[in-house]
Amino acid sequence: MKDIAVWRDVTPQMFHDEVRPIGEPAVLKGLVDDWPVVSVAREGDRPLADYLTSLAAPGPIASVYAAPEIEGRFHYTENLRKLNFERVSIPLDNFLDQLIAEKDCERPTSLAAQGLLIPKCLPGFGAQHRLSILPPSVVPRMWIGNAVKVATHSDELENVACVVAGRRRFTLFPPEQLGNLYMGPFELTPAGTPISMVHVTRPDLERYPRFADALDAASFAELETGDAIYIPYQWYHHVESLDPVSILVNYWWDPARQDLGSPWDAMLHGIISLRGLPPDQRRAWRAAFDHYVFLSNGDVSAHLPPHARGILAADTPRDIEELRRDLVKNLTSNSAEKSGPLK
């Protein structure tokens, strides 16, 4: 593993002109050091809990609880039939009280409140805590817990995660390491995205030998209170909270066009329509996808006059909508009848 690059005194222009274009994870040292919540966190856990409670909306939050035996690893039961934790709705102040009560236990219950929408759950927080490098339209979320471990996963979004209490260790894997991560089922997941079956903090390399290659390609960083990390689109990441009271605020956003549909849906359809083909046919379609979808040979329509490019140059919202209508027709036609792009 290698250390993640550290950037200091990051401005909005620096972030968008220098950090993001590299396409690699980046530690943004001290990015939120001046946030009020960071100052309160340094005073102690009780002042921090009281501060968050004063900013919270009434009503319960979603939280997860797990027995001490899992040692903070939110994952699956041994038989892979269910998750190894329980979901509980609880007022934020009660959750924070339990978190503090567990901090001196030798084997604490694992507690986490994950992905709380700050405008909904902590409406008083947003106005006092702005992330200068992103537009205000990017909605922040809060993650609160003790020393827990979030299994390796990826997000179809870019991410800036800010540590506002405690320390967190991030281990990141490039998208190309997917084949070495031994991902779990699509249907049963902790939060909607598949997770690795391998525990970064205790890898079973006899059972999952290729994970050693993933670790060789990984990068890591340990963030202090006030630090942030940039996680590029679809990079796989494992997050370990290192202290008994740990809080993170993250910002997800997608700079891509929003009228193009879901790549995830396209992959699921590929699983249906391509994976079961004979090897020679899969070879042909891999070449076609590389050429037409991933543009491995450059512009696929450049050799044609503009009037003849058709869907090869489809780009406008109108083009996309017409293609989508054709696709829906194809998907709803007789499944036994194979159809081309112009049916």
C-alpha positions in Angstrom: 0.0 0.0 0.0 1.0 3.6 -0.6 0.2 6.8 1.2 -2.6 9.0 -0.3 -1.2 12.3 -1.5 -1.8 15.2 1.0 -2.9 18.7 -0.2 -2.8 21.7 2.1 -4.6 25.1 2.0 -7.0 23.8 -0.7 -9.1 26.5 -2.4 -12.1 25.9 -4.6 -10.0 26.7 -7.7 -7.2 24.4 -6.6 -9.6 21.6 -5.9 -11.3 21.7 -9.3 -8.3 22.6 -11.4 -5.6 20.6 -9.8 -6.9 17.9 -7.4 -9.9 16.4 -9.2 -8.3 16.2 -12.7 -5.6 13.8 -11.4 -8.3 11.2 -10.8 -6.7 9.9 -7.6 -7.7 10.1 -3.9 -6.4 13.1 -2.0 -6.2 14.1 1.6 -7.3 17.7 2.0 -5.4 18.5 5.2 -7.3 20.8 7.7 -10.0 21.6 5.1 -12.7 22.0 7.8 -10.5 22.9 10.8 -12.4 26.1 11.2 -15.8 24.5 11.5 -17.6 25.2 14.8 -18.3 21.5 15.3 -14.6 20.7 15.1 -13.9 23.2 17.9 -16.6 21.7 20.1 -15.4 18.2 19.4 -12.0 19.1 20.7 -13.7 20.2 24.0 -14.9 16.7 24.7 -17.6 14.2 23.8 -20.3 15.5 26.1 -20.1 19.1 24.8 -20.1 17.6 21.3 -23.3 15.6 22.0 -25.0 18.6 23.5 -24.1 20.8 20.6 -25.5 18.3 18.0 -28.6 17.9 20.0 -29.2 21.6 20.0 -29.1 21.6 16.2 -31.3 18.5 15.7 -34.8 18.3 14.4 -37.4 16.4 16.6 -38.1 12.8 15.8 -36.1 9.6 15.5 -33.1 8.9 13.3 -32.1 5.5 11.7 -29.3 3.7 13.5 -27.7 0.3 13.5 -26.6 -1.8 16.5 -24.4 -4.9 16.6 -23.1 -7.2 19.3 -19.6 -6.8 20.7 -18.5 -10.0 19.1 -18.4 -8.5 15.6 -15.7 -6.1 16.8 -17.2 -3.2 14.8 -17.3 -5.0 11.4 -20.8 -4.4 10.0 -21.1 -7.2 7.5 -22.9 -10.6 7.1 -23.7 -13.5 9.4 -21.5 -16.6 8.8 -24.1 -18.3 6.5 -24.6 -15.1 4.5 -28.3 -15.2 5.0 -28.7 -11.9 6.7 -26.7 -8.9 8.0 -24.9 -9.1 11.3 -26.6 -6.0 12.8 -30.0 -4.6 13.7 -31.7 -1.4 12.6 -33.2 0.8 15.3 -35.1 4.1 15.2 -34.1 6.3 18.1 -34.0 10.1 18.9 -30.5 11.6 18.2 -30.0 12.6 21.8 -30.6 9.1 23.1 -28.3 7.7 20.5 -25.5 10.1 21.5 -26.0 9.2 25.2 -25.6 5.5 24.4 -22.5 6.2 22.3 -20.9 8.0 25.2 -22.0 5.4 27.7 -20.3 2.7 25.6 -17.0 4.5 25.2 -15.3 3.1 28.3 -16.5 -0.5 27.7 -13.8 -3.0 27.0 -16.0 -4.7 24.4 -18.6 -2.1 23.4 -21.7 -2.6 21.4 -21.1 -1.4 17.8 -23.2 1.7 17.2 -23.7 3.8 14.1 -26.1 6.4 12.6 -25.2 6.4 8.9 -25.9 8.8 6.1 -28.2 11.2 8.1 -29.5 13.9 5.7 -28.3 17.1 7.5 -31.0 19.4 6.2 -33.6 17.0 7.5 -32.1 15.6 10.7 -29.8 18.6 11.8 -31.3 21.6 10.1 -29.4 24.0 12.3 -26.0 22.5 11.3 -25.9 23.4 7.6 -26.0 27.2 8.0 -23.0 27.1 10.3 -21.0 24.6 8.3 -20.3 25.3 4.6 -17.9 23.4 2.4 -16.3 26.1 0.3 -14.9 23.8 -2.4 -18.4 22.6 -3.4 -21.6 24.4 -4.4 -24.3 24.8 -1.7 -26.6 22.5 -3.8 -24.6 19.5 -2.8 -26.4 18.0 0.2 -24.3 17.0 3.2 -24.8 13.8 5.2 -23.6 12.9 8.7 -22.1 9.6 9.9 -21.9 9.0 13.7 -20.6 6.0 15.5 -17.9 4.4 17.7 -15.0 2.3 16.5 -16.7 0.6 13.6 -15.5 -0.7 10.2 -17.4 0.0 7.0 -16.7 -2.8 4.5 -15.1 -2.1 1.2 -17.6 -0.7 -1.3 -17.9 1.9 -4.1 -20.3 4.7 -4.9 -21.6 5.9 -8.3 -20.6 9.4 -7.1 -17.7 11.6 -6.3 -17.2 12.2 -2.6 -15.6 14.6 -0.2 -15.7 13.2 3.4 -14.8 15.5 6.3 -13.7 14.2 9.7 -15.3 16.4 12.4 -14.7 14.2 15.5 -12.3 11.4 16.1 -9.9 9.8 13.6 -10.6 7.6 10.6 -8.5 5.4 8.5 -9.4 5.1 4.8 -8.1 2.3 2.5 -8.8 2.9 -1.2 -8.7 0.6 -4.2 -8.8 1.7 -7.9 -11.8 0.6 -9.9 -9.6 -1.9 -11.8 -9.1 -3.9 -8.6 -12.7 -5.0 -8.7 -11.8 -8.6 -9.7 -9.5 -8.9 -6.6 -12.0 -7.6 -4.0 -14.4 -10.7 -3.9 -17.6 -8.6 -3.8 -20.7 -9.9 -2.1 -24.3 -10.4 -3.4 -26.2 -7.6 -5.1 -29.5 -8.4 -3.4 -28.5 -8.3 0.3 -26.4 -5.3 1.1 -26.0 -3.1 4.2 -26.8 0.1 2.3 -27.7 -0.7 -1.3 -24.3 -1.2 -2.9 -22.3 -4.5 -2.9 -19.6 -4.9 -0.3 -16.4 -6.9 -0.3 -16.4 -10.3 1.5 -12.8 -9.6 2.7 -12.2 -7.8 6.0 -9.4 -5.3 5.3 -8.4 -5.3 9.0 -8.3 -9.1 9.1 -8.0 -10.5 5.6 -8.3 -14.3 5.0 -5.9 -14.6 2.2 -6.2 -18.4 2.1 -9.8 -18.1 1.2 -9.5 -14.9 -0.8 -5.9 -15.1 -2.3 -6.3 -12.4 -5.0 -7.0 -9.8 -2.3 -3.2 -9.7 -1.7 -2.9 -8.1 -5.1 -5.6 -5.6 -4.2 -3.7 -4.6 -1.1 -0.6 -4.1 -3.2 -2.5 -1.6 -5.4 -4.3 0.1 -2.5 -3.6 3.5 -0.9 -4.4 4.6 2.6 -4.5 7.6 4.9 -5.3 8.2 8.6 -7.3 11.4 9.0 -7.4 13.6 12.0 -10.2 15.8 13.2 -10.6 18.7 10.7 -9.1 16.8 7.7 -11.0 15.7 4.6 -10.5 13.2 1.8 -11.5 13.3 -1.8 -12.7 9.9 -3.1 -13.0 9.8 -6.9 -16.0 8.2 -8.7 -16.3 4.5 -8.2 -13.1 4.1 -6.2 -13.6 1.2 -3.7 -13.0 2.3 -0.1 -12.9 0.8 3.4 -13.5 3.1 6.3 -12.4 2.4 9.9 -13.3 4.7 12.8 -10.5 4.6 15.3 -12.1 6.4 18.3 -15.1 5.6 20.6 -16.9 8.8 19.4 -16.4 9.5 15.7 -18.3 11.8 13.3 -17.9 12.4 9.6 -19.8 14.7 7.2 -19.7 13.8 3.6 -20.8 15.3 0.3 -21.7 13.1 -2.7 -22.2 14.6 -6.2 -22.3 13.5 -9.8 -20.9 16.0 -12.4 -22.1 13.8 -15.3 -25.2 14.5 -17.4 -28.3 13.5 -15.7 -30.4 12.6 -18.8 -28.3 9.6 -19.8 -29.8 6.9 -17.6 -28.2 4.6 -15.2 -24.9 2.8 -16.0 -25.9 0.3 -13.3 -29.0 -0.6 -15.2 -27.0 -1.0 -18.3 -24.7 -3.4 -16.6 -27.6 -5.4 -15.2 -29.0 -5.7 -18.7 -25.6 -6.8 -19.9 -25.6 -9.5 -17.3 -28.9 -10.8 -18.7 -28.1 -10.4 -22.4 -24.3 -11.0 -22.7 -22.9 -13.1 -19.9 -24.6 -16.3 -21.0 -23.4 -16.1 -24.6 -20.8 -18.5 -26.1 -17.2 -17.3 -25.6 -16.8 -16.3 -29.3 -19.9 -14.1 -29.1 -18.8 -12.5 -25.8 -15.5 -11.7 -27.5 -17.2 -10.0 -30.3 -19.4 -8.0 -28.0 -16.5 -7.0 -25.8 -14.9 -5.5 -28.9 -18.1 -3.8 -29.9 -18.5 -2.2 -26.4 -14.9 -1.1 -26.4 -15.4 0.5 -29.8 -18.9 2.0 -29.6 -19.4 2.6 -25.9 -15.9 3.3 -24.4 -14.5 4.8 -27.6 -11.3 2.9 -27.4 -10.6 3.8 -31.1 -11.7 7.4 -30.9 -14.7 9.0 -32.5 -16.7 6.2 -34.1 -18.5 8.5 -36.6 -15.7 10.8 -37.7 -15.3 9.0 -41.0 -19.0 9.6 -41.9 -20.6 12.8 -43.3 -22.8 14.5 -40.6 -26.1 13.5 -42.2 -25.1 9.8 -42.0 -23.9 9.6 -38.4 -27.3 8.9 -36.8 -27.1 7.2 -33.4 -23.3 7.0 -33.7 -23.2 10.7 -32.9 -26.3 10.8 -30.6 -25.6 13.5 -28.0 -28.4 16.0 -27.6 -31.3 15.5 -25.1 -33.6 14.8 -28.1 -31.2 12.1 -29.5 -31.0 10.5 -26.1 -34.8 10.4 -25.6 -35.3 8.9 -29.1 -32.7 6.2 -28.3 -34.4 5.5 -25.0 -37.8 5.0 -26.7 -36.2 2.6 -29.2 -34.6 0.7 -26.3 -37.9 0.4 -24.4 -39.5 -1.0 -27.6 -36.8 -3.5 -27.9 -37.0 -4.5 -24.2 -40.8 -5.0 -24.3 -40.8 -6.9 -27.6 -40.9 -10.7 -27.8 -37.9 -11.8 -25.7 -37.2 -14.6 -28.1 -36.7 -12.2 -30.9 -33.3 -10.6 -31.0 -33.4 -7.0 -32.2 -30.8 -4.4 -33.4 -30.5 -0.8 -32.5 -32.9 0.5 -35.1 -35.9 -1.8 -34.5 
